[in-house]
Amino acid sequence: MNKYYLLASLAFLFLTACEKKEKPITLPIKGDGQMLQVNMGETYEYQFYINLEEQKIVHVSKINSWDLALQSGSNDHAIFLNGGKGMAAYNTHKTAFQDVNFADTLQAKSQWSYDSPTGLPDSSAIGDWKTSRPVYLIRLDETGSKVRKLQITYEDQFQYTLAVGDISSSIPATITVVKNPTCNFTYFSFSLLTTVADVEPAKSTWDLQITKYNYTFYEENPPLRYIVNGVLLNPTSTFAYKDSLTTYNTINVDFATSVPLSNLRDVIGYDWKFIDFTATNPTYTIIKKYNYIVKNQNNHFFKLHFLDFYSPTGIKGSPKFEFYQLN
């Protein structure tokens, strides 16, 4: 991808984000499955949790309602940022809360780290905090106007202890975050200084999350970060495979059980659609060659492909997809 073309394309996308787009003309052919469509809002403010076996949306929440997602498993301790808000982290490599100040924000400007959409703990912006328990700077949005200090001082099978403050604070607020074991994550808000309920449904009830998240184009020099909208897997025993060679209607259970599945959260991801900026009226178009295999927690296989990204009235942010249970 040419760097300057990509930058120009993203700039155009930003400037036209609030404009109503015409509905794409050519759509993939419907197959033999069930159809489901969600409405994220034209600026993608809502996220949806989908249960394929029950063929329904099981939960809807506001994407911007939380800042940190702390793993809730008794043996898990990774912490992720809300990439849909443009959040980032910087490890100051200092362990005394009072030693971190405005000077550290100058260093952070060129060294912000972002979560990988794969969901791997070792690829998160915060990363391994347990070895030295450093103080982090947390950027709350893309503008960089809101930065907080964070230190994770303790964790066990039941809870975390966080030290939180503004850049100028030398004495942090100490907050206990009790793990919610029914969900993958327990969510925390810096503005509320407490946990946020009902972001995610029980981890046993869903397969796919349609949301906004951070993606970095590492092929660019320097790497180019962007907020995308797409589909993430439930990190609890959900697997998927992306195929571009087999037609949707010919995919059967034998094929689904033969392909190499992955539990990386962004196997489905965002790139099942694209915008043609050379068109007179640029619109999102579905890439018809992509099909997906999903295996849920019950070891049931599904095939899935996307049909549209627009509502019946032509508003973007309404992914429509078809899926079929194979076994």
Contacts in CASP RR format, 6 or more apart in sequence:
PFRMAT RR
TARGET T0000
AUTHOR 0000-0000-0000
METHOD contacts of the structure
MODEL  1
MNKYYLLASLAFLFLTACEKKEKPITLPIKGDGQMLQVNMGETYEYQFYI
NLEEQKIVHVSKINSWDLALQSGSNDHAIFLNGGKGMAAYNTHKTAFQDV
NFADTLQAKSQWSYDSPTGLPDSSAIGDWKTSRPVYLIRLDETGSKVRKL
QITYEDQFQYTLAVGDISSSIPATITVVKNPTCNFTYFSFSLLTTVADVE
PAKSTWDLQITKYNYTFYEENPPLRYIVNGVLLNPTSTFAYKDSLTTYNT
INVDFATSVPLSNLRDVIGYDWKFIDFTATNPTYTIIKKYNYIVKNQNNH
FFKLHFLDFYSPTGIKGSPKFEFYQLN
1 217 0 8 1.000
1 219 0 8 1.000
1 220 0 8 1.000
3 220 0 8 1.000
3 221 0 8 1.000
3 224 0 8 1.000
6 217 0 8 1.000
6 220 0 8 1.000
6 224 0 8 1.000
7 224 0 8 1.000
8 277 0 8 1.000
9 275 0 8 1.000
9 277 0 8 1.000
10 224 0 8 1.000
10 226 0 8 1.000
12 277 0 8 1.000
12 282 0 8 1.000
13 275 0 8 1.000
16 282 0 8 1.000
17 42 0 8 1.000
17 43 0 8 1.000
18 42 0 8 1.000
18 43 0 8 1.000
20 42 0 8 1.000
20 314 0 8 1.000
20 315 0 8 1.000
21 281 0 8 1.000
21 282 0 8 1.000
21 283 0 8 1.000
21 284 0 8 1.000
21 310 0 8 1.000
21 314 0 8 1.000
21 315 0 8 1.000
21 316 0 8 1.000
22 281 0 8 1.000
22 283 0 8 1.000
22 314 0 8 1.000
23 283 0 8 1.000
23 308 0 8 1.000
23 310 0 8 1.000
23 314 0 8 1.000
24 283 0 8 1.000
24 284 0 8 1.000
24 285 0 8 1.000
24 286 0 8 1.000
24 308 0 8 1.000
24 309 0 8 1.000
24 310 0 8 1.000
26 285 0 8 1.000
27 286 0 8 1.000
27 307 0 8 1.000
27 308 0 8 1.000
28 248 0 8 1.000
28 286 0 8 1.000
28 288 0 8 1.000
28 305 0 8 1.000
28 306 0 8 1.000
28 307 0 8 1.000
30 307 0 8 1.000
30 322 0 8 1.000
31 248 0 8 1.000
31 249 0 8 1.000
31 322 0 8 1.000
31 324 0 8 1.000
32 249 0 8 1.000
32 324 0 8 1.000
33 322 0 8 1.000
33 323 0 8 1.000
33 324 0 8 1.000
34 55 0 8 1.000
34 322 0 8 1.000
34 323 0 8 1.000
34 324 0 8 1.000
35 307 0 8 1.000
35 320 0 8 1.000
35 321 0 8 1.000
35 322 0 8 1.000
36 50 0 8 1.000
36 55 0 8 1.000
36 56 0 8 1.000
36 57 0 8 1.000
36 320 0 8 1.000
36 321 0 8 1.000
36 322 0 8 1.000
36 323 0 8 1.000
37 308 0 8 1.000
37 311 0 8 1.000
37 318 0 8 1.000
37 319 0 8 1.000
37 320 0 8 1.000
37 321 0 8 1.000
38 46 0 8 1.000
38 48 0 8 1.000
38 50 0 8 1.000
38 57 0 8 1.000
38 210 0 8 1.000
38 318 0 8 1.000
38 319 0 8 1.000
39 46 0 8 1.000
39 311 0 8 1.000
39 315 0 8 1.000
39 317 0 8 1.000
39 318 0 8 1.000
40 46 0 8 1.000
40 47 0 8 1.000
40 48 0 8 1.000
40 210 0 8 1.000
40 229 0 8 1.000
40 317 0 8 1.000
40 318 0 8 1.000
40 319 0 8 1.000
41 315 0 8 1.000
41 317 0 8 1.000
41 318 0 8 1.000
42 315 0 8 1.000
42 316 0 8 1.000
42 317 0 8 1.000
44 63 0 8 1.000
44 212 0 8 1.000
44 229 0 8 1.000
44 317 0 8 1.000
45 62 0 8 1.000
45 63 0 8 1.000
45 64 0 8 1.000
46 60 0 8 1.000
46 61 0 8 1.000
46 62 0 8 1.000
46 63 0 8 1.000
47 60 0 8 1.000
47 61 0 8 1.000
47 62 0 8 1.000
47 63 0 8 1.000
47 209 0 8 1.000
47 210 0 8 1.000
47 211 0 8 1.000
47 212 0 8 1.000
48 57 0 8 1.000
48 59 0 8 1.000
48 60 0 8 1.000
48 209 0 8 1.000
48 210 0 8 1.000
48 211 0 8 1.000
49 57 0 8 1.000
49 58 0 8 1.000
49 59 0 8 1.000
49 60 0 8 1.000
49 200 0 8 1.000
49 201 0 8 1.000
49 205 0 8 1.000
49 206 0 8 1.000
49 208 0 8 1.000
49 209 0 8 1.000
49 210 0 8 1.000
50 56 0 8 1.000
50 57 0 8 1.000
50 58 0 8 1.000
50 206 0 8 1.000
50 207 0 8 1.000
50 208 0 8 1.000
50 209 0 8 1.000
50 210 0 8 1.000
51 57 0 8 1.000
51 58 0 8 1.000
51 205 0 8 1.000
51 206 0 8 1.000
51 207 0 8 1.000
52 207 0 8 1.000
52 208 0 8 1.000
52 294 0 8 1.000
52 296 0 8 1.000
52 300 0 8 1.000
52 302 0 8 1.000
52 304 0 8 1.000
52 323 0 8 1.000
52 325 0 8 1.000
53 207 0 8 1.000
53 296 0 8 1.000
53 298 0 8 1.000
53 300 0 8 1.000
53 302 0 8 1.000
53 325 0 8 1.000
55 323 0 8 1.000
58 201 0 8 1.000
58 205 0 8 1.000
58 206 0 8 1.000
59 198 0 8 1.000
59 200 0 8 1.000
59 201 0 8 1.000
59 205 0 8 1.000
59 206 0 8 1.000
61 198 0 8 1.000
61 199 0 8 1.000
61 200 0 8 1.000
63 82 0 8 1.000
63 84 0 8 1.000
63 85 0 8 1.000
63 211 0 8 1.000
63 212 0 8 1.000
64 82 0 8 1.000
64 84 0 8 1.000
64 85 0 8 1.000
65 187 0 8 1.000
65 189 0 8 1.000
65 196 0 8 1.000
65 199 0 8 1.000
66 82 0 8 1.000
66 187 0 8 1.000
66 188 0 8 1.000
66 189 0 8 1.000
66 196 0 8 1.000
66 199 0 8 1.000
67 81 0 8 1.000
67 82 0 8 1.000
67 85 0 8 1.000
67 87 0 8 1.000
67 138 0 8 1.000
67 140 0 8 1.000
67 187 0 8 1.000
67 188 0 8 1.000
67 189 0 8 1.000
67 190 0 8 1.000
67 191 0 8 1.000
68 79 0 8 1.000
68 80 0 8 1.000
68 81 0 8 1.000
68 82 0 8 1.000
68 138 0 8 1.000
68 150 0 8 1.000
68 187 0 8 1.000
68 188 0 8 1.000
68 190 0 8 1.000
69 79 0 8 1.000
69 80 0 8 1.000
69 81 0 8 1.000
69 82 0 8 1.000
69 184 0 8 1.000
69 185 0 8 1.000
69 186 0 8 1.000
69 187 0 8 1.000
69 199 0 8 1.000
70 77 0 8 1.000
70 78 0 8 1.000
70 79 0 8 1.000
70 160 0 8 1.000
70 177 0 8 1.000
70 179 0 8 1.000
70 185 0 8 1.000
70 186 0 8 1.000
70 187 0 8 1.000
70 188 0 8 1.000
71 77 0 8 1.000
71 78 0 8 1.000
71 79 0 8 1.000
71 121 0 8 1.000
71 184 0 8 1.000
71 185 0 8 1.000
72 179 0 8 1.000
72 180 0 8 1.000
72 181 0 8 1.000
72 182 0 8 1.000
72 183 0 8 1.000
72 184 0 8 1.000
72 185 0 8 1.000
72 186 0 8 1.000
73 157 0 8 1.000
73 179 0 8 1.000
73 181 0 8 1.000
74 157 0 8 1.000
74 158 0 8 1.000
74 179 0 8 1.000
74 181 0 8 1.000
75 157 0 8 1.000
76 121 0 8 1.000
77 129 0 8 1.000
77 130 0 8 1.000
77 155 0 8 1.000
77 160 0 8 1.000
78 121 0 8 1.000
78 124 0 8 1.000
78 126 0 8 1.000
78 127 0 8 1.000
79 124 0 8 1.000
79 126 0 8 1.000
79 127 0 8 1.000
79 129 0 8 1.000
79 152 0 8 1.000
80 115 0 8 1.000
80 119 0 8 1.000
80 124 0 8 1.000
80 125 0 8 1.000
80 126 0 8 1.000
80 185 0 8 1.000
81 87 0 8 1.000
81 88 0 8 1.000
81 89 0 8 1.000
81 114 0 8 1.000
81 115 0 8 1.000
81 124 0 8 1.000
81 125 0 8 1.000
81 126 0 8 1.000
81 138 0 8 1.000
81 214 0 8 1.000
83 114 0 8 1.000
83 115 0 8 1.000
83 212 0 8 1.000
83 213 0 8 1.000
83 214 0 8 1.000
83 227 0 8 1.000
84 211 0 8 1.000
84 212 0 8 1.000
84 213 0 8 1.000
84 214 0 8 1.000
84 227 0 8 1.000
85 140 0 8 1.000
85 141 0 8 1.000
85 142 0 8 1.000
86 114 0 8 1.000
86 139 0 8 1.000
86 141 0 8 1.000
86 142 0 8 1.000
86 214 0 8 1.000
86 227 0 8 1.000
87 114 0 8 1.000
87 125 0 8 1.000
87 138 0 8 1.000
87 139 0 8 1.000
87 140 0 8 1.000
87 141 0 8 1.000
87 214 0 8 1.000
88 112 0 8 1.000
88 113 0 8 1.000
88 114 0 8 1.000
88 125 0 8 1.000
88 138 0 8 1.000
88 139 0 8 1.000
89 112 0 8 1.000
89 113 0 8 1.000
89 114 0 8 1.000
89 125 0 8 1.000
89 126 0 8 1.000
89 136 0 8 1.000
89 137 0 8 1.000
89 138 0 8 1.000
89 139 0 8 1.000
89 150 0 8 1.000
90 104 0 8 1.000
90 107 0 8 1.000
90 108 0 8 1.000
90 111 0 8 1.000
90 112 0 8 1.000
90 113 0 8 1.000
90 136 0 8 1.000
90 137 0 8 1.000
90 139 0 8 1.000
91 113 0 8 1.000
91 126 0 8 1.000
91 134 0 8 1.000
91 136 0 8 1.000
92 100 0 8 1.000
92 104 0 8 1.000
92 107 0 8 1.000
92 108 0 8 1.000
92 134 0 8 1.000
92 135 0 8 1.000
92 136 0 8 1.000
92 137 0 8 1.000
93 132 0 8 1.000
93 134 0 8 1.000
94 100 0 8 1.000
94 104 0 8 1.000
94 134 0 8 1.000
94 135 0 8 1.000
95 132 0 8 1.000
95 133 0 8 1.000
95 134 0 8 1.000
95 135 0 8 1.000
95 151 0 8 1.000
96 135 0 8 1.000
97 135 0 8 1.000
97 149 0 8 1.000
97 151 0 8 1.000
97 163 0 8 1.000
97 169 0 8 1.000
97 170 0 8 1.000
97 171 0 8 1.000
97 172 0 8 1.000
98 170 0 8 1.000
98 171 0 8 1.000
99 135 0 8 1.000
100 135 0 8 1.000
100 137 0 8 1.000
100 149 0 8 1.000
100 167 0 8 1.000
101 167 0 8 1.000
101 168 0 8 1.000
102 167 0 8 1.000
102 168 0 8 1.000
104 137 0 8 1.000
104 167 0 8 1.000
105 137 0 8 1.000
105 147 0 8 1.000
105 167 0 8 1.000
108 137 0 8 1.000
108 139 0 8 1.000
108 147 0 8 1.000
112 125 0 8 1.000
112 139 0 8 1.000
113 125 0 8 1.000
114 125 0 8 1.000
114 214 0 8 1.000
114 216 0 8 1.000
114 225 0 8 1.000
115 123 0 8 1.000
115 124 0 8 1.000
115 125 0 8 1.000
115 213 0 8 1.000
115 214 0 8 1.000
116 123 0 8 1.000
116 124 0 8 1.000
116 216 0 8 1.000
117 213 0 8 1.000
117 214 0 8 1.000
117 215 0 8 1.000
117 232 0 8 1.000
117 265 0 8 1.000
117 266 0 8 1.000
117 269 0 8 1.000
118 264 0 8 1.000
118 265 0 8 1.000
118 266 0 8 1.000
119 235 0 8 1.000
119 264 0 8 1.000
119 265 0 8 1.000
119 266 0 8 1.000
120 264 0 8 1.000
121 127 0 8 1.000
122 128 0 8 1.000
126 136 0 8 1.000
126 152 0 8 1.000
129 136 0 8 1.000
129 152 0 8 1.000
130 152 0 8 1.000
130 155 0 8 1.000
133 151 0 8 1.000
133 152 0 8 1.000
133 153 0 8 1.000
134 151 0 8 1.000
135 149 0 8 1.000
135 150 0 8 1.000
135 151 0 8 1.000
135 163 0 8 1.000
136 149 0 8 1.000
136 150 0 8 1.000
136 151 0 8 1.000
137 147 0 8 1.000
137 148 0 8 1.000
137 149 0 8 1.000
137 150 0 8 1.000
137 167 0 8 1.000
138 147 0 8 1.000
138 148 0 8 1.000
138 149 0 8 1.000
138 150 0 8 1.000
138 190 0 8 1.000
139 146 0 8 1.000
139 147 0 8 1.000
140 146 0 8 1.000
140 147 0 8 1.000
140 148 0 8 1.000
140 190 0 8 1.000
142 227 0 8 1.000
147 167 0 8 1.000
148 164 0 8 1.000
148 165 0 8 1.000
148 166 0 8 1.000
148 167 0 8 1.000
148 190 0 8 1.000
149 163 0 8 1.000
149 164 0 8 1.000
149 165 0 8 1.000
149 166 0 8 1.000
149 167 0 8 1.000
149 169 0 8 1.000
149 172 0 8 1.000
150 162 0 8 1.000
150 163 0 8 1.000
150 164 0 8 1.000
150 165 0 8 1.000
151 162 0 8 1.000
151 163 0 8 1.000
151 172 0 8 1.000
152 160 0 8 1.000
152 161 0 8 1.000
152 162 0 8 1.000
152 163 0 8 1.000
153 161 0 8 1.000
153 162 0 8 1.000
153 163 0 8 1.000
153 174 0 8 1.000
154 160 0 8 1.000
154 161 0 8 1.000
155 161 0 8 1.000
157 179 0 8 1.000
158 178 0 8 1.000
158 179 0 8 1.000
159 176 0 8 1.000
159 177 0 8 1.000
159 178 0 8 1.000
159 179 0 8 1.000
160 176 0 8 1.000
160 177 0 8 1.000
160 179 0 8 1.000
160 186 0 8 1.000
161 174 0 8 1.000
161 175 0 8 1.000
161 176 0 8 1.000
161 177 0 8 1.000
162 174 0 8 1.000
162 175 0 8 1.000
162 176 0 8 1.000
162 177 0 8 1.000
162 188 0 8 1.000
163 172 0 8 1.000
163 173 0 8 1.000
163 174 0 8 1.000
163 175 0 8 1.000
164 172 0 8 1.000
164 173 0 8 1.000
164 175 0 8 1.000
164 190 0 8 1.000
164 193 0 8 1.000
165 172 0 8 1.000
165 173 0 8 1.000
173 193 0 8 1.000
175 188 0 8 1.000
175 193 0 8 1.000
175 194 0 8 1.000
177 186 0 8 1.000
177 188 0 8 1.000
177 195 0 8 1.000
178 186 0 8 1.000
178 195 0 8 1.000
179 186 0 8 1.000
180 186 0 8 1.000
180 195 0 8 1.000
182 202 0 8 1.000
182 203 0 8 1.000
182 204 0 8 1.000
183 200 0 8 1.000
183 201 0 8 1.000
183 202 0 8 1.000
183 203 0 8 1.000
184 200 0 8 1.000
184 203 0 8 1.000
184 234 0 8 1.000
184 235 0 8 1.000
184 236 0 8 1.000
185 199 0 8 1.000
185 200 0 8 1.000
186 195 0 8 1.000
187 195 0 8 1.000
187 196 0 8 1.000
187 197 0 8 1.000
187 199 0 8 1.000
187 200 0 8 1.000
188 194 0 8 1.000
188 195 0 8 1.000
188 196 0 8 1.000
189 195 0 8 1.000
189 196 0 8 1.000
200 209 0 8 1.000
203 234 0 8 1.000
203 235 0 8 1.000
203 236 0 8 1.000
204 236 0 8 1.000
204 297 0 8 1.000
206 234 0 8 1.000
207 233 0 8 1.000
207 234 0 8 1.000
207 238 0 8 1.000
207 294 0 8 1.000
207 296 0 8 1.000
207 297 0 8 1.000
208 231 0 8 1.000
208 232 0 8 1.000
208 233 0 8 1.000
208 234 0 8 1.000
208 238 0 8 1.000
208 268 0 8 1.000
208 294 0 8 1.000
209 231 0 8 1.000
209 232 0 8 1.000
209 233 0 8 1.000
209 234 0 8 1.000
210 229 0 8 1.000
210 230 0 8 1.000
210 231 0 8 1.000
210 319 0 8 1.000
211 229 0 8 1.000
211 230 0 8 1.000
211 232 0 8 1.000
212 227 0 8 1.000
212 228 0 8 1.000
212 229 0 8 1.000
212 230 0 8 1.000
213 227 0 8 1.000
213 228 0 8 1.000
213 229 0 8 1.000
213 230 0 8 1.000
213 232 0 8 1.000
213 266 0 8 1.000
214 225 0 8 1.000
214 226 0 8 1.000
214 227 0 8 1.000
214 228 0 8 1.000
215 225 0 8 1.000
215 226 0 8 1.000
215 227 0 8 1.000
215 228 0 8 1.000
215 266 0 8 1.000
215 270 0 8 1.000
216 223 0 8 1.000
216 224 0 8 1.000
216 225 0 8 1.000
216 226 0 8 1.000
217 223 0 8 1.000
217 224 0 8 1.000
217 225 0 8 1.000
217 226 0 8 1.000
228 269 0 8 1.000
228 270 0 8 1.000
229 270 0 8 1.000
229 317 0 8 1.000
230 268 0 8 1.000
230 269 0 8 1.000
230 270 0 8 1.000
230 319 0 8 1.000
231 268 0 8 1.000
231 269 0 8 1.000
231 270 0 8 1.000
231 319 0 8 1.000
232 265 0 8 1.000
232 266 0 8 1.000
232 268 0 8 1.000
232 269 0 8 1.000
233 239 0 8 1.000
233 240 0 8 1.000
233 263 0 8 1.000
233 264 0 8 1.000
233 265 0 8 1.000
233 266 0 8 1.000
233 267 0 8 1.000
233 268 0 8 1.000
233 294 0 8 1.000
234 297 0 8 1.000
235 263 0 8 1.000
235 265 0 8 1.000
236 297 0 8 1.000
237 263 0 8 1.000
237 296 0 8 1.000
237 297 0 8 1.000
238 263 0 8 1.000
238 294 0 8 1.000
238 295 0 8 1.000
238 296 0 8 1.000
238 297 0 8 1.000
239 261 0 8 1.000
239 262 0 8 1.000
239 263 0 8 1.000
239 267 0 8 1.000
239 294 0 8 1.000
239 295 0 8 1.000
240 261 0 8 1.000
240 262 0 8 1.000
240 267 0 8 1.000
240 268 0 8 1.000
240 292 0 8 1.000
240 293 0 8 1.000
240 294 0 8 1.000
240 295 0 8 1.000
241 256 0 8 1.000
241 259 0 8 1.000
241 260 0 8 1.000
241 261 0 8 1.000
241 262 0 8 1.000
241 267 0 8 1.000
241 292 0 8 1.000
241 293 0 8 1.000
242 267 0 8 1.000
242 268 0 8 1.000
242 290 0 8 1.000
242 291 0 8 1.000
242 292 0 8 1.000
243 251 0 8 1.000
243 259 0 8 1.000
243 290 0 8 1.000
243 291 0 8 1.000
243 292 0 8 1.000
243 293 0 8 1.000
244 289 0 8 1.000
244 290 0 8 1.000
244 291 0 8 1.000
245 289 0 8 1.000
246 255 0 8 1.000
246 291 0 8 1.000
247 291 0 8 1.000
248 291 0 8 1.000
248 303 0 8 1.000
248 305 0 8 1.000
248 322 0 8 1.000
251 291 0 8 1.000
251 293 0 8 1.000
251 303 0 8 1.000
251 326 0 8 1.000
252 326 0 8 1.000
253 301 0 8 1.000
253 326 0 8 1.000
253 327 0 8 1.000
255 293 0 8 1.000
256 293 0 8 1.000
256 295 0 8 1.000
256 301 0 8 1.000
256 303 0 8 1.000
256 326 0 8 1.000
256 327 0 8 1.000
257 301 0 8 1.000
259 293 0 8 1.000
261 293 0 8 1.000
261 295 0 8 1.000
267 292 0 8 1.000
268 292 0 8 1.000
268 294 0 8 1.000
268 304 0 8 1.000
271 287 0 8 1.000
272 286 0 8 1.000
272 287 0 8 1.000
272 290 0 8 1.000
272 305 0 8 1.000
272 306 0 8 1.000
273 284 0 8 1.000
273 285 0 8 1.000
273 286 0 8 1.000
273 287 0 8 1.000
273 306 0 8 1.000
273 309 0 8 1.000
274 284 0 8 1.000
274 285 0 8 1.000
274 287 0 8 1.000
275 282 0 8 1.000
275 283 0 8 1.000
275 284 0 8 1.000
275 285 0 8 1.000
276 282 0 8 1.000
276 283 0 8 1.000
276 285 0 8 1.000
283 310 0 8 1.000
284 309 0 8 1.000
284 310 0 8 1.000
284 316 0 8 1.000
286 306 0 8 1.000
286 307 0 8 1.000
286 308 0 8 1.000
286 309 0 8 1.000
288 305 0 8 1.000
290 305 0 8 1.000
290 306 0 8 1.000
291 303 0 8 1.000
291 304 0 8 1.000
291 305 0 8 1.000
292 303 0 8 1.000
292 304 0 8 1.000
292 305 0 8 1.000
293 301 0 8 1.000
293 302 0 8 1.000
293 303 0 8 1.000
293 304 0 8 1.000
294 301 0 8 1.000
294 302 0 8 1.000
294 303 0 8 1.000
294 304 0 8 1.000
294 323 0 8 1.000
295 301 0 8 1.000
295 302 0 8 1.000
296 302 0 8 1.000
300 325 0 8 1.000
300 326 0 8 1.000
300 327 0 8 1.000
301 325 0 8 1.000
301 326 0 8 1.000
301 327 0 8 1.000
302 323 0 8 1.000
302 324 0 8 1.000
302 325 0 8 1.000
302 326 0 8 1.000
303 323 0 8 1.000
303 324 0 8 1.000
303 326 0 8 1.000
304 321 0 8 1.000
304 322 0 8 1.000
304 323 0 8 1.000
304 324 0 8 1.000
305 321 0 8 1.000
305 322 0 8 1.000
306 319 0 8 1.000
306 320 0 8 1.000
306 321 0 8 1.000
306 322 0 8 1.000
307 320 0 8 1.000
307 321 0 8 1.000
307 322 0 8 1.000
308 318 0 8 1.000
308 319 0 8 1.000
308 320 0 8 1.000
309 316 0 8 1.000
309 317 0 8 1.000
309 318 0 8 1.000
309 319 0 8 1.000
309 320 0 8 1.000
310 316 0 8 1.000
310 317 0 8 1.000
310 318 0 8 1.000
311 317 0 8 1.000
311 318 0 8 1.000
END
